[in-house]
Amino acid sequence: MPLAQPWRRRAVLPLLFAARRAAAQDAWPARGLRLIVPFPPGGATDMLARILAERLGARLGQSVVVENRGGAAGVIAAELATRAEPDGYTLFFGSIGTAAINGNLHSKLSYRPEDLLPVALFADLPNVLVVRADSPWKTLQDMLAAARARPGELAYSSSGSGSSLHLSGEMLKADAGVDILHVPFRGGADTANQLMGGRIDVGVNNLPSVITLIRGGQLKPLAVTSPERSPALPDVPTVAESGLPGYAATAWFGLQVPKGTPPAIIARLNAEVNAICAEPATRDKVEAIGARLRGGSPADFARFIAAENLRWAAVIKRAGAQVD
C-alpha cells in the first residue's frame, strides 16, 4: 500500500489527537485523583477537604487522595496546582486566601489566581477568637481593654501571614484601635497548641479547628467573626455584638481545577459537588464542626470570588495589612 502523502498525514494527525482527547474525557475518571490542600493536616481546611475527597471518591468510583502542601498562606499549594496537567486528575481545594486575599496582599505572587478555574463553592465558616480556659478575660471587650492598657504587649496567632485569620485579626485591630502583635504559624492545629502552651495570648482560628477544644473546656471562645452567631456555638456572641458594629469575616472553601481542564469534566465535578452538598449525612457532619455547605454553579462561584476580591482589597487597604 502506498504511503500517505505528507500533507494528508498533517491533516489527519490533529483529528487523531482530538479523538484521543475526547475518548479520554469520556472515560474520565479512569484512575485516582489528587486534591491539593493549601494547609497542613489537622486544621479546618484539611477537615473539610477530607470530607469532600471521601464523598467525591465514592461518587466517582475512584480514590481522591488529599495532598497537603502547607506554607506561605496557600501560595505554595496554589502554585503547584496551576502548574499541574489540566486533565481532571489534579484538583485544588481553594480558599478565601488563595482566591481572594493573596492577590490583593502580595505585590508579587508566584501564581495567577485566575489560572485556577472555579468548579463549585463547597463550604463556609466563621473564625473564632479564643483564649486559654484560665484566661481572666470573659469577653472580647475584656481582651481589648487589656490590649489598650498594654499596647504592643499582647500577641495573637493565625495560620500564616496573608491568611484569612491574619486579616481577621488585622481588621479587628483597625476597628478597635488596638496594637496587638501578629504571630503566624503553619496551621490551625499549631496555633491551638501554641495558645494552650501559653506562648500566645489570643488565637484567631477557623471554628472547626478548635471546636472540640472549646467543647472540652480547654479553650474559651470570646466571639465569632461571622455576621450572625454560629449554630454550633449559639451562646457565643459575634464581634459586631461585642462592640464593633459592622465587623464581619467569613472563611470559605471551594473546588477548583487548573486552567485548561475540559468543560465536560468541570461540569461533572460541579454536579458531584452539588450532590454531596445535598446529602443529609454530609451536611450533618459539616455543621457539627461549625461549617455550612454551599454549592452552586461554576459561574456562581466565579461571581462570588470576584465580589470577595473587591471586599478584601478594601479591608486590606483600610487595615494597612502587610505580609510579615
TAJO-V206772 format. One record per residue. PHI is phi in whole degrees, -180 to 180 (NA if undefined). PSI is psi as a letter, one per 20 degrees, with the letter a starting at -180 (NA if undefined). Layout:
PHI/PSI ; PHI/PSI
This chain:
NA/p ; -68/q ; -68/q ; -67/q ; -63/q ; -53/g ; -67/h ; -70/g ; -62/g ; -64/h ; -75/h ; -79/h ; -56/g ; -59/h ; -67/h ; -64/g ; -62/g ; -64/h ; -65/g ; -66/g ; -62/g ; -64/h ; -65/h ; -64/g ; -66/h ; -63/h ; -85/i ; -66/p ; -91/p ; -98/i ; -155/r ; -68/q ; -114/r ; -122/q ; -117/o ; -79/p ; -116/p ; -83/j ; -142/q ; -67/r ; -64/q ; 102/h ; -93/a ; -63/g ; -58/g ; -65/g ; -58/g ; -69/h ; -61/h ; -71/h ; -63/g ; -63/g ; -61/g ; -64/g ; -72/h ; -66/g ; -62/g ; -64/h ; -77/h ; -86/i ; 77/j ; -139/q ; -69/q ; -122/o ; -93/p ; -79/p ; -121/o ; -79/p ; -129/m ; -76/r ; 122/q ; 57/k ; 54/k ; 96/i ; -62/g ; -62/g ; -67/g ; -63/g ; -62/g ; -60/g ; -66/h ; -67/h ; -92/i ; -75/q ; -64/p ; -83/m ; -111/j ; 89/i ; -102/i ; -119/p ; -115/q ; -129/p ; -92/n ; -70/q ; -132/r ; -55/h ; -69/g ; -72/h ; -98/h ; -129/i ; -103/g ; -55/g ; -66/h ; -94/i ; -97/h ; -95/p ; -72/h ; -131/p ; -130/p ; -82/j ; -143/r ; -105/o ; -54/h ; -71/i ; -84/j ; -114/o ; -82/q ; -74/p ; -108/g ; -165/q ; -72/p ; -99/g ; -157/q ; -135/r ; -165/q ; -84/q ; -89/r ; -138/p ; -92/p ; -126/q ; -133/r ; -64/q ; -61/h ; -93/j ; -65/q ; -73/i ; -79/p ; -102/h ; -134/r ; -63/h ; -64/h ; -61/g ; -67/g ; -66/h ; -64/h ; -66/h ; -67/h ; -70/h ; -76/h ; -132/m ; -58/p ; 81/i ; -93/h ; -83/q ; -133/q ; -121/q ; -107/q ; -143/r ; -86/j ; 143/q ; -62/p ; 94/i ; -75/r ; -64/h ; -69/g ; -59/g ; -67/h ; -62/g ; -67/g ; -67/h ; -66/h ; -61/g ; -60/g ; -66/g ; -69/h ; -91/i ; 68/l ; -121/q ; -114/o ; -126/p ; -72/p ; -92/p ; -123/o ; -84/q ; -128/a ; -87/i ; -173/r ; -63/h ; -65/h ; -66/g ; -64/h ; -65/g ; -64/g ; -65/h ; -66/g ; -67/h ; -80/i ; 85/j ; -91/i ; -133/q ; -87/h ; -136/p ; -109/p ; -109/o ; -127/q ; -65/p ; -56/g ; -59/h ; -75/i ; -128/j ; -65/h ; -66/h ; -69/h ; -67/g ; -66/h ; -85/i ; 80/j ; -86/h ; -129/q ; -113/p ; -82/p ; -99/h ; -168/q ; -103/q ; -91/i ; -74/r ; -64/h ; -119/r ; -63/q ; -83/p ; -59/h ; -75/h ; -136/m ; -64/h ; -90/i ; -95/p ; -73/r ; -81/r ; -62/h ; -62/g ; -67/h ; -91/j ; 113/j ; -125/m ; -59/q ; 94/i ; -73/p ; -160/p ; -149/o ; -123/p ; -84/q ; -149/r ; -144/q ; -154/r ; -87/p ; -133/r ; -137/q ; -62/q ; -57/p ; 103/i ; -62/p ; -57/p ; -56/h ; -64/h ; -71/g ; -60/g ; -63/g ; -66/g ; -61/g ; -62/g ; -62/h ; -70/g ; -63/g ; -66/h ; -66/h ; -64/g ; -64/h ; -92/i ; -75/p ; -57/g ; -65/g ; -69/g ; -62/g ; -62/g ; -65/g ; -70/g ; -69/h ; -65/h ; -100/j ; 95/j ; -111/r ; -140/p ; -76/q ; -120/e ; 95/a ; 122/r ; -85/r ; -58/h ; -66/h ; -59/g ; -65/h ; -62/g ; -65/h ; -62/g ; -61/g ; -62/g ; -66/h ; -67/h ; -61/g ; -64/g ; -66/g ; -76/h ; -62/g ; -68/h ; -63/g ; -62/g ; -66/g ; -68/h ; -80/i ; 64/k ; -69/q ; -137/q ; -75/p ; -64/NA
